[in-house]
């Protein structure tokens, strides 16, 4: 009986975690997992990151992707999730423009080069129950590539910050991935402010009950 309970608990733990192996652009998904998205170190374990100062907080990647996604400025994007995104918390999207002379397939995204393009906010119903966009779905919340973003090669970073344990310091869980993309038809905007990963966060503490 104890062995069976242990197996059930282990299965539940795995199902509660997830990765984002496929980028979807204007409703069209990558043809395979990790095609344009760099394979993450938790591809098998699905475990999130709890240390926001770790170098893994940038892309958590174990290898670069073989392909590059073409993404028109103004496109709607999201990621397919391997499990339901059932933990409460925001989904955020960042872009980092690949410097001249660097290859999008190998550039590591280091430095204060990241700018946020989207973040989700919760809604609260009449019963004071909080919910988040795309919670309990097999996908992340949608975001739009701003039309003003200049054309070129970028790393696209998605993160879902799971807050179910975040009433304790350094217990928020980060589920994230980075994709290699080329933005076409862009504008002449000057993105900012810029952030670095690690560096953007020191610690995350949040009480989902208040």
N, C-alpha and C positions, 0 to 999 in steps of 0.2 A: 504493500500500500504506500509506504513512504517513497519507494522508487517511482511509482506511478505519479504521485503528487509532484515529485521533483521534475519528471518529464513534462507534466502539464504546465508547471510554472516556467520551465525553460521555453516551451513552445509559445506561451503567452508573451514572454519577454522578447522573443525574436519578432513576433507579429507586431509588437508595439513600435518597432524601429523600421527605418526605411532609407532608401537611397533614391537619387534622381538621375537615372542613367540615360534618359532620352529627352532631348529638346524638341518642343513642338512650336512651329512657326506658322502663324496664320492657319492653324488647323492641320498642318502636315507634320507628321512625326518623323524623326530620324528612322532610318530603315533597320537599325540594330542598336542594341545597348552599347553605350560608350563609343559610338561612331564619331560624334563631334564633341562629346563631353568626356573630359579626362576621367579615367577610371579612378574611383576613390579608394582609399585604404580600407574603408569599411564595406566594400562591395559584397563581401561574404557575411560579415558579422552584423552589418546594418547599424552598428553602435554609433551614437552621436559623440561629438566632442564636448567636453565639459570645461576645458581649460582655454579661455579666450585669448590667452597670451602665447599659446603654442603656435609654432610656425604652420601647423596643419590647419589653423583657422582660415588661412587664405583660400586654398582650394582642396585640401585633404587628398591630393592626387598621388597615386602610385605610379602612373604612367601618362604620357601625353596621348591625345587621340590621333587617329590616322587621318581624319577628314576635318574640313572646315565648313560650317553652315553659312549659307548666304541669307542675310536677314535684312529686308528692306526697312528703312527708317519709317516709323509709324506702324510697324507690324505688331500684332498681338502674340505674345509668347507665354508658354508655361512649360512645366516639366512633368513627365509621367513618373509616378512614384511606384516603387516595388510593393509597397503596402499602403494601407490607408494612412493618411496624414492625420492621425487621431489625437495627437497632443495639442493642447491650446497654445497659441502663440503666433507672432507675426511672421509673414514671409516677406523677404526683402530681396531686391535685385540691384546689382552693381555692375558697372562697366569699367574697364581699364583699357585705354588705347595703347596698342603695341607701338613702342618707339621706332623711329626710323632706323633701318638696318637690322632690326630684330625680326625673328620668325614667329608668327602666332602659334605655331605647333611646338615651340620649345621655350618661348619666353615665360618666365616664372611669375610675373606680376608683382615683383617686389617694389617697395617704395610707396610714397604717397601719390598713388596714381588712380585710385578707385573713386568713383562718384556714384552716388545712389540715384536710381531712376524710379524706384517704386518701393512702397512699404504698405502693408495691409493694416487695417485697424479693426477692432472687434465691434460687434453690435450687441446690444443688451435688450432683451425682450421685456414684456410687461411683468414677467415673473422674476425679473432681474437675473436671468440666466445669460451668460456671456457666450458668444460664439464667434468664430473667426472665419473669414473667407476660405473656402475649399477644405475646411476641417472635415475629417472623416471621408474625404474623397481620395481617389487613387491618382491625384495630380496636385500640383501646386496652384496657388491662385494666379490668375492671369495678370500680366503686366504689358505695358506698351513701350516700345522703343521710341523715345522722343524724336520727332521729325527734325528737330534742330541739331541733333547729334551729328557731327561731321562724319562723312564716309571714311571707311578704312577698316583695318583689322583690329579686333578687340577680344579681350577675354570677358565673357559674361559670367557673372557669379550669382548664384541663387543660394539663399540660406533660409531655413525655417528654424526659428528659435523656439524650442519646446519649453514651456514655462511650468509644467506640472510639478516640478521639484524646485522651482526657482525661488521659493521662500527661503531657501538656504543659499548662501553665497557660493558661487562657482558650481551650482547644480543645474543651471539652465543647460539644455542640450542643444548643440548646433548640428543641424543636418544640412549639408551643403554640397555644391558641385560647381565646377567651372567648365564652360564650353568655349570652343574656339570658333569665332564668328567673323564674317566680313559684312559690315553694314554698307548698304548701297542706297543711293538716292538721298543722302543725308543733307543737313543744312550747314549753317556757319556759326552755330552756337559755341559758347565757351563754357564747357561743363565745370561744375564745382559745387560745393567745396570738395576737396580731395581728402581721402583717408588712406591709411595703410593697414594691411593685415599681415601679422599682428600689429596692434597699435590702436585700432579703432575702439576696442573694448578693454577694460581692466577687470571688471567683474560685473556679473548680471544678477540682480536680485529683484524679485517681483512677486507680489502676492496676488494670485489669480482670483482670490475671493473678495478683493476690495478694489 
